[in-house]
């Protein structure tokens, strides 16, 4: 025998006198038709009655009441002199520092991994040249392919200018070169 599971809470509220009138009428109607719930209510009521009579508090004498009142007043005065310290929020406490450090390291690692993923695969020099050759016009591509030759010609031009400046010009048949240096023409 056991009470209906959906009526157990209603039984307890009724026993403690906290059930409103509309639910109380509904419970009384249910108790008249369900003997298990009626027996359950009686059993709980008897158990509570026995517990109350067995555990009655001894009467408090005047001397004991005065002593209790003095202790309460003294404890309140001590509490007023030494108010409890306000507890710091967790993120301001020393216990939060390792958590913050761990989170920072994790964010740095995630940022590093994300940057590797977002930059895409690395392109080697030959792949880069192939892509560049496909995108450049033919004239620009010829200049890039002959870049070594052009840098050597530039170095030779600088050398020729330096040599021409170090020699005094000769009045015989000197001709100004294309790059500003003096060419000597030989007459035969």
C-alpha positions as CSV (number, residue, x, y, z in Angstrom):
1,X,0.0,0.0,0.0
2,X,1.4,3.3,-1.0
3,X,-0.1,6.7,-1.8
4,X,-0.5,7.8,-5.4
5,X,2.8,9.4,-6.5
6,X,1.2,12.6,-7.9
7,X,-0.6,13.2,-4.5
8,X,2.3,12.7,-2.1
9,X,3.3,16.4,-2.1
10,X,-0.4,17.5,-1.8
11,X,-0.7,15.2,1.3
12,X,2.3,16.7,3.0
13,X,1.1,20.3,2.3
14,X,-2.3,19.3,3.8
15,X,-0.8,17.7,6.9
16,X,1.3,20.9,7.6
17,X,-1.8,23.1,6.9
18,X,-0.4,24.9,3.9
19,X,-2.8,23.6,1.2
20,X,-5.3,26.2,-0.1
21,X,-9.0,25.5,0.0
22,X,-9.5,24.6,-3.7
23,X,-6.8,21.9,-3.6
24,X,-8.0,20.8,-0.1
25,X,-11.5,20.1,-1.5
26,X,-10.0,18.1,-4.4
27,X,-7.7,16.1,-2.0
28,X,-10.6,15.3,0.3
29,X,-12.6,14.0,-2.7
30,X,-9.6,11.9,-3.7
31,X,-9.1,10.6,-0.1
32,X,-12.7,9.4,0.0
33,X,-12.1,7.3,-3.2
34,X,-8.5,6.1,-2.6
35,X,-7.9,4.1,0.6
36,X,-4.1,4.0,0.1
37,X,-3.8,7.8,0.2
38,X,-6.1,7.9,3.3
39,X,-4.0,5.4,5.1
40,X,-0.8,7.2,4.1
41,X,-2.1,10.5,5.4
42,X,-3.0,8.9,8.8
43,X,0.4,7.2,9.1
44,X,2.2,10.5,8.4
45,X,0.0,12.3,10.9
46,X,0.6,9.7,13.6
47,X,4.4,9.7,13.0
48,X,4.5,13.5,13.4
49,X,2.4,13.5,16.5
50,X,4.7,10.9,18.2
51,X,7.8,12.9,17.2
52,X,6.4,16.1,18.6
53,X,5.5,14.6,22.0
54,X,8.8,12.6,22.3
55,X,10.9,15.6,21.4
56,X,9.2,18.4,23.4
57,X,11.7,21.1,24.4
58,X,12.2,21.5,28.1
59,X,10.8,24.8,29.4
60,X,13.3,27.7,29.6
61,X,13.7,29.3,33.0
62,X,14.1,33.0,33.7
63,X,17.8,32.8,34.5
64,X,18.5,30.7,31.4
65,X,16.5,33.1,29.2
66,X,18.4,36.1,30.6
67,X,21.8,34.4,30.1
68,X,20.8,33.6,26.5
69,X,19.7,37.2,25.9
70,X,23.0,38.5,27.3
71,X,25.0,36.1,25.0
72,X,23.1,37.3,21.9
73,X,23.6,41.0,22.8
74,X,27.3,40.4,23.4
75,X,27.7,38.5,20.1
76,X,25.9,41.3,18.3
77,X,28.2,43.9,19.9
78,X,31.4,42.0,18.9
79,X,30.0,41.6,15.4
80,X,29.5,45.4,15.2
81,X,33.1,46.1,16.3
82,X,34.6,43.5,13.9
83,X,32.5,43.5,10.8
84,X,33.1,40.5,8.6
85,X,35.6,41.2,5.8
86,X,34.0,41.5,2.4
87,X,35.0,38.6,0.3
88,X,36.8,39.5,-2.9
89,X,35.4,38.3,-6.1
90,X,37.1,35.2,-7.6
91,X,38.8,37.1,-10.4
92,X,40.6,39.4,-7.9
93,X,41.9,36.6,-5.7
94,X,45.3,34.9,-5.8
95,X,43.6,31.6,-6.8
96,X,42.6,33.2,-10.1
97,X,46.2,33.8,-11.3
98,X,47.0,30.2,-12.4
99,X,43.6,30.1,-14.2
100,X,44.4,33.4,-16.0
101,X,47.9,32.2,-16.9
102,X,46.5,28.9,-18.3
103,X,43.9,30.8,-20.3
104,X,46.5,33.1,-21.7
105,X,48.8,30.3,-22.8
106,X,45.8,28.6,-24.4
107,X,44.8,31.7,-26.3
108,X,48.3,32.2,-27.6
109,X,48.5,28.6,-28.8
110,X,45.1,28.9,-30.5
111,X,46.1,32.2,-32.1
112,X,49.3,30.6,-33.4
113,X,47.4,27.7,-34.8
114,X,44.8,29.9,-36.4
115,X,47.4,32.1,-38.0
116,X,49.0,28.9,-39.6
117,X,45.6,27.8,-40.8
118,X,44.6,31.2,-42.2
119,X,47.9,31.9,-44.1
120,X,47.5,28.8,-46.1
121,X,50.2,26.5,-47.4
122,X,53.7,27.9,-48.0
123,X,54.6,28.5,-51.6
124,X,58.1,27.6,-52.6
125,X,60.2,29.8,-55.0
126,X,59.6,27.8,-58.1
127,X,55.8,27.8,-57.6
128,X,56.0,31.6,-57.0
129,X,58.0,32.1,-60.2
130,X,55.5,30.0,-62.2
131,X,52.6,32.1,-60.9
132,X,54.6,35.3,-61.6
133,X,55.4,34.2,-65.2
134,X,51.7,33.6,-65.9
135,X,50.7,37.0,-64.6
136,X,53.4,39.3,-66.1
137,X,53.5,40.8,-69.6
138,X,56.3,39.5,-71.9
139,X,58.5,42.7,-71.6
140,X,58.5,42.6,-67.8
141,X,59.2,38.9,-67.8
142,X,62.2,39.4,-70.1
143,X,63.6,42.0,-67.7
144,X,63.1,39.6,-64.7
145,X,64.7,36.7,-66.5
146,X,67.8,38.9,-67.4
147,X,68.0,40.6,-64.0
148,X,71.4,39.1,-63.3
149,X,72.8,40.4,-66.6
150,X,71.3,43.9,-65.9
151,X,72.9,44.1,-62.4
152,X,76.3,43.1,-63.9
153,X,75.9,45.8,-66.6
154,X,75.1,48.3,-64.0
155,X,78.2,47.3,-62.0
156,X,80.4,47.6,-65.2
157,X,78.9,51.0,-65.9
158,X,79.9,52.2,-62.4
159,X,83.4,50.8,-62.9
160,X,83.8,52.6,-66.2
161,X,82.7,55.9,-64.7
162,X,85.1,55.5,-61.8
163,X,88.0,54.8,-64.2
164,X,87.1,57.7,-66.5
165,X,87.1,60.1,-63.5
166,X,90.5,59.0,-62.3
167,X,92.2,59.6,-65.8
168,X,92.6,63.2,-67.1
169,X,90.8,63.8,-70.3
170,X,92.9,63.8,-73.4
171,X,92.4,66.6,-76.0
172,X,92.7,64.2,-78.9
173,X,89.5,62.8,-80.4
174,X,87.6,62.3,-77.1
175,X,83.9,61.4,-77.5
176,X,81.4,61.5,-74.6
177,X,80.0,58.0,-74.1
178,X,76.3,57.1,-73.7
179,X,76.7,56.8,-69.9
180,X,78.7,60.0,-69.4
181,X,82.2,58.4,-69.6
182,X,84.8,59.4,-72.2
183,X,85.5,57.1,-75.1
184,X,88.8,57.4,-77.0
185,X,88.6,56.8,-80.6
186,X,91.6,55.4,-82.4
187,X,92.3,56.8,-85.8
188,X,94.1,54.6,-88.2
